[in-house]
Amino acid sequence: MNRGKYVFAQVLSLVNRYEFQKCVDRYNGDHATGKLNCWNQFA
């Protein structure tokens, strides 16, 4: 069984949430998305 974090969880831990949100805002990524925003889709 898994005794640590999965690889995808390790990659997500490297992504800065603030920088990710700045990119989303710059390119209007959450425009007309409904309930599933960019961060939830990414994570």
PQR file of N, CA, C, O and H, with PARSE charges and radii, in Angstrom:
ATOM      1  N   MET A   1       0.824  -1.189   0.000 -0.4000 1.5000
ATOM      2  CA  MET A   1       0.000   0.000   0.000 -0.0000 2.0000
ATOM      3  C   MET A   1       0.872   1.258   0.000  0.5500 1.7000
ATOM      4  O   MET A   1       2.073   1.214   0.265 -0.5500 1.4000
ATOM      5  N   ASN A   2       0.226   2.358  -0.303 -0.4000 1.5000
ATOM      6  CA  ASN A   2       0.914   3.645  -0.358 -0.0000 2.0000
ATOM      7  C   ASN A   2       1.266   4.117   1.049  0.5500 1.7000
ATOM      8  O   ASN A   2       0.408   4.139   1.932 -0.5500 1.4000
ATOM      9  H   ASN A   2      -0.750   2.393  -0.519  0.4000 1.0000
ATOM     10  N   ARG A   3       2.516   4.491   1.258 -0.4000 1.5000
ATOM     11  CA  ARG A   3       2.953   4.972   2.572 -0.0000 2.0000
ATOM     12  C   ARG A   3       3.271   6.465   2.553  0.5500 1.7000
ATOM     13  O   ARG A   3       3.630   7.027   3.588 -0.5500 1.4000
ATOM     14  H   ARG A   3       3.213   4.473   0.541  0.4000 1.0000
ATOM     15  N   GLY A   4       3.149   7.107   1.417 -0.4000 1.5000
ATOM     16  CA  GLY A   4       3.448   8.539   1.306 -0.0000 2.0000
ATOM     17  C   GLY A   4       2.450   9.203   0.382  0.5500 1.7000
ATOM     18  O   GLY A   4       1.377   8.666   0.106 -0.5500 1.4000
ATOM     19  H   GLY A   4       2.858   6.650   0.577  0.4000 1.0000
ATOM     20  N   LYS A   5       2.821  10.370  -0.086 -0.4000 1.5000
ATOM     21  CA  LYS A   5       1.954  11.084  -1.009 -0.0000 2.0000
ATOM     22  C   LYS A   5       2.053  10.463  -2.401  0.5500 1.7000
ATOM     23  O   LYS A   5       3.105   9.961  -2.798 -0.5500 1.4000
ATOM     24  H   LYS A   5       3.692  10.806   0.139  0.4000 1.0000
ATOM     25  N   TYR A   6       0.951  10.504  -3.128 -0.4000 1.5000
ATOM     26  CA  TYR A   6       0.979  10.097  -4.524 -0.0000 2.0000
ATOM     27  C   TYR A   6       1.769  11.119  -5.326  0.5500 1.7000
ATOM     28  O   TYR A   6       1.949  12.250  -4.875 -0.5500 1.4000
ATOM     29  H   TYR A   6       0.096  10.911  -2.805  0.4000 1.0000
ATOM     30  N   VAL A   7       2.237  10.744  -6.494 -0.4000 1.5000
ATOM     31  CA  VAL A   7       3.062  11.620  -7.320 -0.0000 2.0000
ATOM     32  C   VAL A   7       2.296  12.884  -7.686  0.5500 1.7000
ATOM     33  O   VAL A   7       2.859  13.977  -7.635 -0.5500 1.4000
ATOM     34  H   VAL A   7       2.090   9.825  -6.861  0.4000 1.0000
ATOM     35  N   PHE A   8       1.025  12.756  -8.053 -0.4000 1.5000
ATOM     36  CA  PHE A   8       0.247  13.928  -8.443 -0.0000 2.0000
ATOM     37  C   PHE A   8       0.112  14.904  -7.281  0.5500 1.7000
ATOM     38  O   PHE A   8       0.172  16.115  -7.494 -0.5500 1.4000
ATOM     39  H   PHE A   8       0.569  11.867  -8.094  0.4000 1.0000
ATOM     40  N   ALA A   9      -0.067  14.415  -6.070 -0.4000 1.5000
ATOM     41  CA  ALA A   9      -0.155  15.280  -4.890 -0.0000 2.0000
ATOM     42  C   ALA A   9       1.159  16.002  -4.654  0.5500 1.7000
ATOM     43  O   ALA A   9       1.163  17.151  -4.212 -0.5500 1.4000
ATOM     44  H   ALA A   9      -0.116  13.431  -5.897  0.4000 1.0000
ATOM     45  N   GLN A  10       2.267  15.348  -4.940 -0.4000 1.5000
ATOM     46  CA  GLN A  10       3.569  15.989  -4.799 -0.0000 2.0000
ATOM     47  C   GLN A  10       3.741  17.106  -5.814  0.5500 1.7000
ATOM     48  O   GLN A  10       4.292  18.157  -5.487 -0.5500 1.4000
ATOM     49  H   GLN A  10       2.264  14.415  -5.299  0.4000 1.0000
ATOM     50  N   VAL A  11       3.280  16.898  -7.034 -0.4000 1.5000
ATOM     51  CA  VAL A  11       3.362  17.935  -8.067 -0.0000 2.0000
ATOM     52  C   VAL A  11       2.480  19.120  -7.685  0.5500 1.7000
ATOM     53  O   VAL A  11       2.895  20.270  -7.828 -0.5500 1.4000
ATOM     54  H   VAL A  11       2.832  16.044  -7.300  0.4000 1.0000
ATOM     55  N   LEU A  12       1.273  18.853  -7.203 -0.4000 1.5000
ATOM     56  CA  LEU A  12       0.378  19.939  -6.807 -0.0000 2.0000
ATOM     57  C   LEU A  12       0.957  20.774  -5.673  0.5500 1.7000
ATOM     58  O   LEU A  12       0.707  21.977  -5.603 -0.5500 1.4000
ATOM     59  H   LEU A  12       0.935  17.919  -7.087  0.4000 1.0000
ATOM     60  N   SER A  13       1.710  20.165  -4.806 -0.4000 1.5000
ATOM     61  CA  SER A  13       2.283  20.905  -3.691 -0.0000 2.0000
ATOM     62  C   SER A  13       3.325  21.921  -4.164  0.5500 1.7000
ATOM     63  O   SER A  13       3.639  22.860  -3.434 -0.5500 1.4000
ATOM     64  H   SER A  13       1.913  19.187  -4.863  0.4000 1.0000
ATOM     65  N   LEU A  14       3.862  21.750  -5.367 -0.4000 1.5000
ATOM     66  CA  LEU A  14       4.841  22.679  -5.921 -0.0000 2.0000
ATOM     67  C   LEU A  14       4.199  23.903  -6.558  0.5500 1.7000
ATOM     68  O   LEU A  14       4.870  24.910  -6.780 -0.5500 1.4000
ATOM     69  H   LEU A  14       3.606  20.987  -5.961  0.4000 1.0000
ATOM     70  N   VAL A  15       2.901  23.824  -6.855 -0.4000 1.5000
ATOM     71  CA  VAL A  15       2.208  24.919  -7.536 -0.0000 2.0000
ATOM     72  C   VAL A  15       1.771  25.946  -6.500  0.5500 1.7000
ATOM     73  O   VAL A  15       1.066  25.626  -5.544 -0.5500 1.4000
ATOM     74  H   VAL A  15       2.355  23.006  -6.675  0.4000 1.0000
ATOM     75  N   ASN A  16       2.200  27.176  -6.708 -0.4000 1.5000
ATOM     76  CA  ASN A  16       1.823  28.267  -5.827 -0.0000 2.0000
ATOM     77  C   ASN A  16       0.401  28.706  -6.182  0.5500 1.7000
ATOM     78  O   ASN A  16       0.142  29.111  -7.316 -0.5500 1.4000
ATOM     79  H   ASN A  16       2.773  27.436  -7.485  0.4000 1.0000
ATOM     80  N   ARG A  17      -0.518  28.628  -5.220 -0.4000 1.5000
ATOM     81  CA  ARG A  17      -1.923  28.961  -5.470 -0.0000 2.0000
ATOM     82  C   ARG A  17      -2.079  30.412  -5.919  0.5500 1.7000
ATOM     83  O   ARG A  17      -2.888  30.702  -6.800 -0.5500 1.4000
ATOM     84  H   ARG A  17      -0.308  28.299  -4.299  0.4000 1.0000
ATOM     85  N   TYR A  18      -1.318  31.318  -5.327 -0.4000 1.5000
ATOM     86  CA  TYR A  18      -1.401  32.736  -5.678 -0.0000 2.0000
ATOM     87  C   TYR A  18      -0.979  32.968  -7.132  0.5500 1.7000
ATOM     88  O   TYR A  18      -1.665  33.676  -7.868 -0.5500 1.4000
ATOM     89  H   TYR A  18      -0.661  31.083  -4.611  0.4000 1.0000
ATOM     90  N   GLU A  19       0.128  32.385  -7.541 -0.4000 1.5000
ATOM     91  CA  GLU A  19       0.604  32.540  -8.922 -0.0000 2.0000
ATOM     92  C   GLU A  19      -0.379  31.900  -9.907  0.5500 1.7000
ATOM     93  O   GLU A  19      -0.623  32.442 -10.986 -0.5500 1.4000
ATOM     94  H   GLU A  19       0.685  31.809  -6.942  0.4000 1.0000
ATOM     95  N   PHE A  20      -0.935  30.760  -9.536 -0.4000 1.5000
ATOM     96  CA  PHE A  20      -1.926  30.098 -10.381 -0.0000 2.0000
ATOM     97  C   PHE A  20      -3.133  31.006 -10.572  0.5500 1.7000
ATOM     98  O   PHE A  20      -3.636  31.146 -11.687 -0.5500 1.4000
ATOM     99  H   PHE A  20      -0.737  30.320  -8.660  0.4000 1.0000
ATOM    100  N   GLN A  21      -3.604  31.628  -9.483 -0.4000 1.5000
ATOM    101  CA  GLN A  21      -4.770  32.503  -9.571 -0.0000 2.0000
ATOM    102  C   GLN A  21      -4.472  33.752 -10.393  0.5500 1.7000
ATOM    103  O   GLN A  21      -5.351  34.257 -11.091 -0.5500 1.4000
ATOM    104  H   GLN A  21      -3.196  31.514  -8.577  0.4000 1.0000
ATOM    105  N   LYS A  22      -3.239  34.257 -10.317 -0.4000 1.5000
ATOM    106  CA  LYS A  22      -2.862  35.407 -11.146 -0.0000 2.0000
ATOM    107  C   LYS A  22      -2.974  35.060 -12.630  0.5500 1.7000
ATOM    108  O   LYS A  22      -3.448  35.876 -13.421 -0.5500 1.4000
ATOM    109  H   LYS A  22      -2.525  33.847  -9.750  0.4000 1.0000
ATOM    110  N   CYS A  23      -2.544  33.864 -13.013 -0.4000 1.5000
ATOM    111  CA  CYS A  23      -2.648  33.436 -14.410 -0.0000 2.0000
ATOM    112  C   CYS A  23      -4.106  33.275 -14.826  0.5500 1.7000
ATOM    113  O   CYS A  23      -4.490  33.660 -15.931 -0.5500 1.4000
ATOM    114  H   CYS A  23      -2.158  33.201 -12.371  0.4000 1.0000
ATOM    115  N   VAL A  24      -4.904  32.711 -13.946 -0.4000 1.5000
ATOM    116  CA  VAL A  24      -6.333  32.540 -14.240 -0.0000 2.0000
ATOM    117  C   VAL A  24      -6.985  33.900 -14.445  0.5500 1.7000
ATOM    118  O   VAL A  24      -7.771  34.079 -15.375 -0.5500 1.4000
ATOM    119  H   VAL A  24      -4.592  32.398 -13.049  0.4000 1.0000
ATOM    120  N   ASP A  25      -6.664  34.854 -13.585 -0.4000 1.5000
ATOM    121  CA  ASP A  25      -7.238  36.194 -13.705 -0.0000 2.0000
ATOM    122  C   ASP A  25      -6.760  36.892 -14.972  0.5500 1.7000
ATOM    123  O   ASP A  25      -7.540  37.572 -15.638 -0.5500 1.4000
ATOM    124  H   ASP A  25      -6.026  34.708 -12.830  0.4000 1.0000
ATOM    125  N   ARG A  26      -5.493  36.730 -15.306 -0.4000 1.5000
ATOM    126  CA  ARG A  26      -4.941  37.388 -16.488 -0.0000 2.0000
ATOM    127  C   ARG A  26      -5.627  36.916 -17.764  0.5500 1.7000
ATOM    128  O   ARG A  26      -5.904  37.718 -18.656 -0.5500 1.4000
ATOM    129  H   ARG A  26      -4.859  36.177 -14.765  0.4000 1.0000
ATOM    130  N   TYR A  27      -5.899  35.626 -17.850 -0.4000 1.5000
ATOM    131  CA  TYR A  27      -6.490  35.072 -19.068 -0.0000 2.0000
ATOM    132  C   TYR A  27      -7.980  34.805 -18.934  0.5500 1.7000
ATOM    133  O   TYR A  27      -8.575  34.151 -19.790 -0.5500 1.4000
ATOM    134  H   TYR A  27      -5.674  34.975 -17.125  0.4000 1.0000
ATOM    135  N   ASN A  28      -8.595  35.317 -17.848 -0.4000 1.5000
ATOM    136  CA  ASN A  28     -10.041  35.204 -17.639 -0.0000 2.0000
ATOM    137  C   ASN A  28     -10.491  33.745 -17.682  0.5500 1.7000
ATOM    138  O   ASN A  28     -11.481  33.408 -18.331 -0.5500 1.4000
ATOM    139  H   ASN A  28      -8.112  35.849 -17.153  0.4000 1.0000
ATOM    140  N   GLY A  29      -9.761  32.901 -16.994 -0.4000 1.5000
ATOM    141  CA  GLY A  29      -9.999  31.466 -17.039 -0.0000 2.0000
ATOM    142  C   GLY A  29     -11.270  31.000 -16.368  0.5500 1.7000
ATOM    143  O   GLY A  29     -11.816  29.962 -16.740 -0.5500 1.4000
ATOM    144  H   GLY A  29      -8.957  33.175 -16.467  0.4000 1.0000
ATOM    145  N   ASP A  30     -11.760  31.752 -15.379 -0.4000 1.5000
ATOM    146  CA  ASP A  30     -12.968  31.343 -14.675 -0.0000 2.0000
ATOM    147  C   ASP A  30     -14.234  31.958 -15.260  0.5500 1.7000
ATOM    148  O   ASP A  30     -15.301  31.874 -14.652 -0.5500 1.4000
ATOM    149  H   ASP A  30     -11.317  32.596 -15.077  0.4000 1.0000
ATOM    150  N   HIS A  31     -14.126  32.568 -16.422 -0.4000 1.5000
ATOM    151  CA  HIS A  31     -15.288  33.196 -17.051 -0.0000 2.0000
ATOM    152  C   HIS A  31     -16.315  32.139 -17.453  0.5500 1.7000
ATOM    153  O   HIS A  31     -16.011  31.218 -18.212 -0.5500 1.4000
ATOM    154  H   HIS A  31     -13.259  32.635 -16.916  0.4000 1.0000
ATOM    155  N   ALA A  32     -17.506  32.282 -16.946 -0.4000 1.5000
ATOM    156  CA  ALA A  32     -18.649  31.407 -17.293 -0.0000 2.0000
ATOM    157  C   ALA A  32     -18.355  29.930 -17.042  0.5500 1.7000
ATOM    158  O   ALA A  32     -18.667  29.082 -17.879 -0.5500 1.4000
ATOM    159  H   ALA A  32     -17.753  33.029 -16.330  0.4000 1.0000
ATOM    160  N   THR A  33     -17.758  29.621 -15.893 -0.4000 1.5000
ATOM    161  CA  THR A  33     -17.433  28.229 -15.610 -0.0000 2.0000
ATOM    162  C   THR A  33     -18.458  27.545 -14.719  0.5500 1.7000
ATOM    163  O   THR A  33     -18.445  26.321 -14.588 -0.5500 1.4000
ATOM    164  H   THR A  33     -17.505  30.310 -15.213  0.4000 1.0000
ATOM    165  N   GLY A  34     -19.340  28.315 -14.108 -0.4000 1.5000
ATOM    166  CA  GLY A  34     -20.306  27.695 -13.206 -0.0000 2.0000
ATOM    167  C   GLY A  34     -19.667  27.349 -11.881  0.5500 1.7000
ATOM    168  O   GLY A  34     -18.990  28.190 -11.290 -0.5500 1.4000
ATOM    169  H   GLY A  34     -19.350  29.310 -14.214  0.4000 1.0000
ATOM    170  N   LYS A  35     -19.862  26.134 -11.397 -0.4000 1.5000
ATOM    171  CA  LYS A  35     -19.351  25.740 -10.083 -0.0000 2.0000
ATOM    172  C   LYS A  35     -17.938  25.176 -10.123  0.5500 1.7000
ATOM    173  O   LYS A  35     -17.261  25.162  -9.095 -0.5500 1.4000
ATOM    174  H   LYS A  35     -20.412  25.450 -11.877  0.4000 1.0000
ATOM    175  N   LEU A  36     -17.481  24.719 -11.259 -0.4000 1.5000
ATOM    176  CA  LEU A  36     -16.155  24.097 -11.354 -0.0000 2.0000
ATOM    177  C   LEU A  36     -15.148  25.150 -11.828  0.5500 1.7000
ATOM    178  O   LEU A  36     -15.040  25.422 -13.024 -0.5500 1.4000
ATOM    179  H   LEU A  36     -18.031  24.730 -12.094  0.4000 1.0000
ATOM    180  N   ASN A  37     -14.414  25.736 -10.882 -0.4000 1.5000
ATOM    181  CA  ASN A  37     -13.443  26.753 -11.258 -0.0000 2.0000
ATOM    182  C   ASN A  37     -12.121  26.096 -11.671  0.5500 1.7000
ATOM    183  O   ASN A  37     -11.970  24.876 -11.600 -0.5500 1.4000
ATOM    184  H   ASN A  37     -14.501  25.516  -9.911  0.4000 1.0000
ATOM    185  N   CYS A  38     -11.183  26.918 -12.096 -0.4000 1.5000
ATOM    186  CA  CYS A  38      -9.916  26.405 -12.627 -0.0000 2.0000
ATOM    187  C   CYS A  38      -9.131  25.631 -11.570  0.5500 1.7000
ATOM    188  O   CYS A  38      -8.579  24.572 -11.869 -0.5500 1.4000
ATOM    189  H   CYS A  38     -11.306  27.909 -12.153  0.4000 1.0000
ATOM    190  N   TRP A  39      -9.073  26.141 -10.345 -0.4000 1.5000
ATOM    191  CA  TRP A  39      -8.290  25.461  -9.312 -0.0000 2.0000
ATOM    192  C   TRP A  39      -8.872  24.097  -9.008  0.5500 1.7000
ATOM    193  O   TRP A  39      -8.125  23.127  -8.875 -0.5500 1.4000
ATOM    194  H   TRP A  39      -9.522  27.001 -10.102  0.4000 1.0000
ATOM    195  N   ASN A  40     -10.198  23.997  -8.895 -0.4000 1.5000
ATOM    196  CA  ASN A  40     -10.823  22.703  -8.615 -0.0000 2.0000
ATOM    197  C   ASN A  40     -10.610  21.724  -9.757  0.5500 1.7000
ATOM    198  O   ASN A  40     -10.434  20.529  -9.525 -0.5500 1.4000
ATOM    199  H   ASN A  40     -10.804  24.784  -9.004  0.4000 1.0000
ATOM    200  N   GLN A  41     -10.625  22.212 -10.973 -0.4000 1.5000
ATOM    201  CA  GLN A  41     -10.393  21.346 -12.111 -0.0000 2.0000
ATOM    202  C   GLN A  41      -8.929  20.881 -12.141  0.5500 1.7000
ATOM    203  O   GLN A  41      -8.644  19.730 -12.471 -0.5500 1.4000
ATOM    204  H   GLN A  41     -10.768  23.184 -11.162  0.4000 1.0000
ATOM    205  N   PHE A  42      -8.013  21.784 -11.794 -0.4000 1.5000
ATOM    206  CA  PHE A  42      -6.598  21.446 -11.765 -0.0000 2.0000
ATOM    207  C   PHE A  42      -6.277  20.453 -10.667  0.5500 1.7000
ATOM    208  O   PHE A  42      -5.530  19.497 -10.876 -0.5500 1.4000
ATOM    209  H   PHE A  42      -8.245  22.719 -11.525  0.4000 1.0000
ATOM    210  N   ALA A  43      -6.846  20.685  -9.500 -0.4000 1.5000
ATOM    211  CA  ALA A  43      -6.571  19.814  -8.363 -0.0000 2.0000
ATOM    212  C   ALA A  43      -7.439  18.606  -8.454  0.5500 1.7000
ATOM    213  O   ALA A  43      -7.372  17.731  -7.591 -0.5500 1.4000
ATOM    214  H   ALA A  43      -7.453  21.461  -9.330  0.4000 1.0000
TER
END
